[in-house]
Amino acid sequence: MMQDQEFLETVVKALVENPNDVEVKRDIDERGVLLTLKVNPADMGKIIGKQGQTAKALRTLLRIVGNTNNARVNLKIFEPEGTRQHSAPREEVAPREEADELSL
């Protein structure tokens, strides 16, 4: 197992409730290394994080690991159909934001 794949598995298994369901697939193409992460659907929120912050941090750390090995490492988080929870559409969020600004 490669260093980047091992790193991702170790970190993700520490974050999730179901570490035995963590799978990382590693592919290499002309753009570099692509790690595809699969976790238990119940753990998706922990991997994505609030506003995607955990996923962004994982990608940043993988970029650093890749740089030490002179490789470009990208992360794709596999989302099974039906697990994605959409936030309110932009039009519905905007009026609430405006109301908050008026109360300041």
N, C-alpha and C positions, 0 to 999 in steps of 0.2 A: 504494500500500500504506500502511496506517495505521501510526502510530508504535508501537503496542503489538504489532501483528503482526510488524513489521520487527524490533523488539527481541527477541521470542521466537525468531524464525528465526535471528537472529545468534547468540544465546546457545546455542541447541540445536545448531546446526551446529558450534560450537566444542567441544561436549561429546562428540559421537558419532563413530563410526568411518566411518559412511556418510552424509556431509552431503548428498549428492545425493538421498537418499531422504526428507529432511525436508519435510513438507508442513504448512502451517498454514492452516486454513480459519477465516474470521471471519464470525460471524453477530451480528446485533443484534436484541434483543427487548425486552420491557418490563422485564426484570431487568438489562439492560445488555449488555455485549459478551461473547460466548462465543467463545473461541479453541479450536479442536479441533486437537490436535497428533497427527500420524502420523509415526512413525519406522520404520526397518528393525527387524524383530523382534529381531535380534541386539543392537540398541542399547537395548532397553527397560530393561535393568538400569541403564544409565548415566543414563537420564532419571528413573527412579523413585528410585534411590539406596538406600542402606542405610536400612531402616525408613521409606522414603518421604521422606527428608530433602531430596533434590535437587528432587523434585516440589514439596515444601512451599516450598522457597526460591524456585523459579520462580514459584509462585503469589503469594508475598509481593512479589517484585519487580514482577510484573504489576499488583498492587494499587497499588503506588507509582506506576508509569507511568500507570495509569488515573486516579489521584487528581490528577496534574498536568494531565490533560485533562478533569477533571470527569466521569469515566466509571467505572462499575463493571466490572472486567474479571475474567472467570472462565476457568479453564483446564480443559479436558477432555483427558485423554490417551487416545487411541484404542488399545485393546488387541485385536489380532486374536484370534479363537478359537484356543485351544490354546497361547497364549504365556504365559499366567499360570501362575506356579509358586507353589503354595500352601505356606505354611510348615506346620509340624506343628500339628495341632489343639490347642486350648487345654488339653484334658485331658492330652495327652502332655507338654506343656511344663511344666505346673505341678509335677509330682513332681520334675523335675530342678531347678527353682528352689528347692523346699523342701530338697532335698539340699544345694544350695550354701549355703543359710542355716545348716544344721546344722553344716557343716564350718568355719564362721567362728569 
